[in-house]
Amino acid sequence: MKLFHTSPKEITKIDRFGTFDDCLFFSVEPYSMSVGEVITYSINAENMNFVEACDLHDDEIIAEIAERFETDEDTAESLLDGSDSVWNHDFADADNDWYIQAKRGECAKKMGFDGCLDQDEQGGVYIIPMLERESILVKE
């Protein structure tokens, strides 16, 4: 299976300081959320393993989410697994939503997966931690 990522700029090095930490978002078809020219990348995900967001669980990450949002761990777990959304709370904003998406990628990696299959406004999206994995990106 080939997955696609689009970017307004060339990707040469991935670090943990992006909007989604070290995660990039991929889909089964190229799409762009930005205006203007984009660069399309692909990866061969044939041998990659993904966990669905609804199956994510990590006590440490749940505790981090609970602390950030000053909420209980049940709510934090629901945010991590996608059964709840930051948009249902008084801490609703894009930065907090992006934080949760990054935590989903981090959790998938901690659970031994290559990434997380999640849903966004475009449909199914693969959140893949990419630190030190730049070599698997193919410029289309």
HELIX and SHEET records of a PDB file:
HELIX    1   1 ALA A   53  ASP A   55  5                                   3    
HELIX    2   2 ASP A   59  PHE A   69  1                                  11    
HELIX    3   3 GLU A   73  ASP A   81  1                                   9    
HELIX    4   4 VAL A   86  ASN A   88  5                                   3    
HELIX    5   5 ALA A   94  LYS A  110  1                                  17    
HELIX    6   6 GLU A  134  ILE A  136  5                                   3    
SHEET    1   A 3 LYS A   2  SER A   7  0                                        
SHEET    2   A 3 ILE A  39  ASN A  44 -1                                        
SHEET    3   A 3 VAL A 138  LYS A 139 -1                                        
SHEET    1   B 4 CYS A  23  PHE A  26  0                                        
SHEET    2   B 4 GLY A 123  PRO A 129 -1                                        
SHEET    3   B 4 GLY A 115  ASP A 120 -1                                        
SHEET    4   B 4 PHE A  50  GLU A  52  1                                        
END                                                                             
